[in-house]
């Protein structure tokens, strides 16, 4: 109650442009950000993205300022699990439309990022979270955000099963993947200039390793040799197929 007015119980509500849910997930907020970013991208489709006389560098700069800023609003506090694929899908889909690349061109995502000279969406999210975490560590000890980040419960135990991923766990895992020592995080982030330089270099190395890993996986798939000496024969007509599923499809199509 606020005075004489009762407050209704809801599963999620909007506060300062972000959605807060009762189960501490960011699914509603990420879905809302994706819809807003898609709308912002669509409004510039005919006026900017399809204009061939405008340079690609200009289009990418506008995309960062207009679309990515809308998409990643409030991402400093996100704990992403399966939502990262949705964000990456929208990011690459927009870049392909900016470059005029169709899905029939068979151009991998790594080549799209290289043409636009831009990194994946995961690097953008980690950059925002590292900067916000460093800002919180430099706060005085009486500030509530710092107390929530470094505070722990004196009593209690987790429930049976896998615990929910906390914001601190997400930051720790991201720093480990970028080669940043989380144990000395407070000392490293005490100097704002050095912390920003460390985040920039670490994220650049992380993106390069990610691109190399994706390229190696793609090359490995292309080099896989399909054995041709083994064949599957249809018992009705004698047609040879390269797989058992091909034989079943052939028999179903022929009505055998």
N, C-alpha and C positions, 0 to 999 in steps of 0.2 A: 504494500500500500504506500502511495505517496499522497499524504493528506487524506482526502476522501476518495481518491481515484485508485481503483485496484489495477494491478499490473498483470497482464496475461502471460501465461507460460508458453513459450515458442521453442521450436527446435533450433532455429538460427535467426539471427537478426543482423541488420546492416548498421555498421558504425564507422564513420569517417571513410566511407567508400569501400570497406572490407566487410566480409561476412564472417561472423563468429557463430560457431555451432556448439551445441551442448555436449558433443562427443569429442571435442578437441581435434577435429579433422579439418582439412582445408579444401575438401572436395567442392563444396558450394562456392567458395571464394575463387578457386581456380576456374571452375566452369563459368562463373560470372566474368572473370578477366578475359577468358578466351572469346566469349561472345562480344565483349566490348572491343577487343582488339580486332576481331573479324569485321565488325561494323566500321571501325576507323579505317581499316585497310580497304574495304569496299567503297567507301566514299571517295577515295583518291584513285580508283581503278581507271576510270576514263580520263581523268584530268592529268594524271602523272604516270602511273605504271605502264600504260599503253602508248605513251608518247615516245616515239623513237628518236626525236631530236634531243632529248634530255639524256645526259650521261648516266651511266650505271652508278658511278660513285655518288652522284647527287641523289639518285633514287634511294640508295642504301642509307645515306645520311638522313634523309627524310624518314625512312622506315625506322631507323633507330630512335629518332626524336619523337615520332608520332605513334607508331604502332608498338614498339618494344616498351616504351614508357607506360603505355596503357596496359600492356600484357603483364608486366612485372611490377605493377603497383602493389606495394605491401609485401613483396616476396622476401623481405628481410626476415620475416617471422614465420615463413612457411617451413613445414616439415614434409618434404615430398617423398612419396613412395611410388605409386603407380601413376601419379599425375604428371610426372616428368615426360612421359611418352606423349601425352596429349599436347603439352607445351612445345615439345620438339617437333611434333607433326605440323602444328600450325606455323611454327617458325620456318620450316623448310618449304612448306606449301607456299607461303608468301614469297620467299626468295625465288622459288621456281617461276612464279608468275611475274616477278619483277624482271628476271632474266629472259623470260619468254621460252622456258624449257617445258616441253610436254613430257608426259610419262612414257610415251612411245619412243623418246630419244634415248632411253636406257643410259642416262647420265647419273652416276652415283651421288649420294648426298655430300660426300667429301669434295667432289668436284664443284658442286654448287656453292659450298662454303668458301672454296678457294677462289672462285670467280668473283664472289661478292666481297672477298677479303673480310670475312666476319666469322666469329666463332659460334659454336653451338649454344643452345639455350642454357645448358647446364653451367657453362662457364659464367654466363651473365648472372645467374641466380647465386652461384657461389661467391662471385665478386661482391654482390650486394650484401650477402650474409656475413662475409668476412669483415667488411667495413663496418657494419652495424655491430658485430660482436666486439671489434676493437674499440668502437665508440663507447659501448657499455662497460668494457673493462677499465676505461679511463674515467668513468664516472666516480663521484664520491661514494663511499660505502653506504651512505644513508639513502641513496636513490633506489627506488623500487625496482626498476629494470635490472640493475646489477644484483640486487638481492635475489630476484627470481632466477637469474642465470647461474649464480654460484651457490645458491642456498640448497640445503638438503634436509630431509626429515630426520629427526632424532630417533623416532620409533616407527614401527610398521614394517611390513614385508610385502613383496609383490605377489600378485595372484598367480595361480597355477597357469602355465602356458606361456607363450611368448609375450613379453611386456610391450606396451606401445612405445614407439620410437619417440623419444623426447627431443626437444630442440637442441639441447646440449649434446645428445648422442649424434644428431645429424651434423652439427658443426664439427664435432670430433672426427667423424668418419670422413667428412670432406677435407679437413685439414690433413688427415693422414694420407688421403689420395693425392694431395698436392705436395706432400713432403714437408709439411709444417709441423713442428713439434708442439703438440697440444699442452704438454706438461709445462712448457715455458711460454705459454700463450700470453699471460699477463705481462711478462717482461718484454716480450717481442712487440706487443701492441702499445706499450707505454709511450713510445716515440711514434707520433702519428705519421711523419714523413717516411720513416724507415718501414713502418708497417704497410703503408700503401705501396711502396716499392717492392716489398717482399710479396705482397698479394699479387701484384701485377706479374712479376717474374714467375711465381709459382703457378699461377693460372695459365700463363702462356706455355709453360712446360707441360702442364696437364693436358691442354688442348692438343699440343703436338703429339704427345703420347697416345691420346685417344684417336687422333686421325690415323696415326701409323698402325694402331691396332685394328681399326676398321678396314684399312687398306690391305693389311695382311690377311684378315679373314676373307675379304672378297677375292684376293688372289688365290687363297687356298681353295675356295669353292670353285673357282674357274679351272684350277688344275686337277680337280678330281676326275679321274678316268672312270667312265661307266663301263663295266665289263660287258663285252659283246659276245663272248664265247658261250654264255649261258642263255638259253632261250626257253620259252614256255609255249607249248604247242597246244592248239585247240583240238580236243578229241573228236569233234564233229567234222571239221573241214580241213584240219591240218595246218591252219595258219599259225605262223610263228610270231610270238610277241616277246618283248624284252622284259616283261614283268608279269606277275600273277594277276595284278590288278588290271593289266591290259587284256589278259585273256578273259577275265570276267566281264569287262566292258564290251569286248567283242562278242561274246556269247549272248550278253543281254541285248545288244543291238541287233544281232542276227536272229534272235529268238531261239537259240539252240537250247 
